[in-house]
Amino acid sequence: MTTPVETSTHPQERKIVTAIPGPKSQAMHERRKNAVSNGVGAALPVYIASAHGSVVVDIDGNQFIDMASGIGVTTIGHTDPAVVSAVQNQVANFTHTCFTVTPYEDYVRVAELLAQHSPGTHAKKAVLVNSGAEAVENAIKIARKYTGKNAVGVLDHAYHGRTNMTMAMNFKNSPYATGYGSLGTAVFRAPSSYPFHDGLSGEEAAKSTIWYLEKQVGAQDLACIFVEPIQGEGGFMVPADGYLNAIQAWCTENNVVFVADEVQAGMARSGAYFSSETFGLVPDLITTAKGIAGGMPLAGVVGRAEIMDASHPGGLGGTFGGNPVACAAAVAVFDQIEKEGLLAEARRVEKVFGGGLRDLQAKHPIIGEVRGKGAMLAIEIVQPGTKDPNPQAVTSIVQYCFERGVLLLNAGTNYNVIRFLPSVKTSDVQLADVLSVLDEAISAL
Ligand SMILES: *Cc1c(COP(=O)(O)O)cnc(C)c1O
């Protein structure tokens, strides 16, 4: 039994009181090694005792400013009081009936909220599932059923998950698919837009993407194309202006379903409910997960009603999909985004933290590029004077910050990107503190 976090007194600054990881975390890690599969990674192996707002506390009493948010999940902060109370109420009321057996209101409410807050005024419908990868898998089924076509288009540097079909969609074979046998079929990959490296305009990059897809598979066989409007694991690449719009226009002309995988970039992270909106896109389907339910496992596909309804009853769903506790949390997250003006808070983070990163870039030539939107920002670390990747420096910087109470994640096909996924409510003071640690870390290289 653990006691609930007393949120009003939970610390909101970093503080290191032991070696990192501390002795209790190290002992716990030994226990873990005997019990947990080696296949499960451990990026920052301190074991967490409590968390609130933007700070997590480990079992040794060390306090960390959380710039990872469990990979962009606790977007509105850890243990947001509205989410905690929605979850507590729902747990005590009922925890499960299976929506496909005996339904309940909050599932319907989440579907309504997704329709309301995703781009476009057309009729939309949704299905809820448990994880981002499952949402992607479902979007493929939905697109195939609607178009009667089979092939799936994906981009360079893409990441879509770790299930069988999504493994085939990831750009990197290692570590995601190495040795895991035959992959889902009919996946075709095309170049993406990566302005820092390809130097192409949106129009030029889209021409290349479309050429690859036309030659390798052709619109007559292509059911859908998946894009991450801001690529996540690949390194937070923001495509050149007009790139995504040109891909979408080609999809519309050719009866190819345009799917925006917003699992990482969606749910207020970019300063809009869905990052597609910031590019003027109206995707046919959107996949959502990570930030949607304040840390509870929930995911979904939302999109054009006629596409979503092409599936026959019983074709979509699952035992736990749209679990009532997770749905109650998601309703609270949507409420908090409105009540607390959290889209504007994400844009504040972009201004304050993005501005600070650009100041660091002016000082440290190892920062090749600062990019991202809202509270989804990154720096690409290069060999100074070149655009060549510098993954060793990333490892050193992440470790330096970790040991001083700042949790950071790497990203990038070449592991040479540091990504920042703070809660949108991380204060200016906390952001300035992180910037000062980062400055020290880079200076110490
Ligand atoms: C994390 C992620 C996924 C996979 O989500 P899981 O919940 O881990 O299955 C899919 N797409 C994108 C863009 C992601 O960032």
The ligand as a Tripos MOL2 file, in Angstrom:
@<TRIPOS>MOLECULE
LIG
   15    15     1     0     0
SMALL
NO_CHARGES

@<TRIPOS>ATOM
      1 C1          4.7730    6.1360  -29.1520 C.3       1 LIG1
      2 C2          4.2790    6.1570  -30.5430 C.ar      1 LIG1
      3 C3          3.5440    5.0970  -31.0810 C.ar      1 LIG1
      4 C4          3.3060    3.8220  -30.3190 C.3       1 LIG1
      5 O1          2.5150    4.0440  -29.1810 O.3       1 LIG1
      6 P1          2.4800    2.9270  -28.0190 P.3       1 LIG1
      7 O2          1.4170    3.4400  -27.0920 O.co2     1 LIG1
      8 O3          3.8340    2.8840  -27.4390 O.co2     1 LIG1
      9 O4          2.0840    1.6590  -28.6820 O.co2     1 LIG1
     10 C5          3.0310    5.2300  -32.3610 C.ar      1 LIG1
     11 N1          3.2520    6.3340  -33.0780 N.ar      1 LIG1
     12 C6          3.9520    7.3780  -32.6050 C.ar      1 LIG1
     13 C7          4.1220    8.5990  -33.4470 C.3       1 LIG1
     14 C8          4.5080    7.3210  -31.3280 C.ar      1 LIG1
     15 O5          5.2300    8.3410  -30.8600 O.3       1 LIG1
@<TRIPOS>BOND
     1     1     2 1
     2     2     3 ar
     3     2    14 ar
     4     3     4 1
     5     3    10 ar
     6     4     5 1
     7     5     6 1
     8     6     7 2
     9     6     8 1
    10     6     9 1
    11    10    11 ar
    12    11    12 ar
    13    12    13 1
    14    12    14 ar
    15    14    15 1
@<TRIPOS>SUBSTRUCTURE
     1 LIG1         1 GROUP 0 **** ****
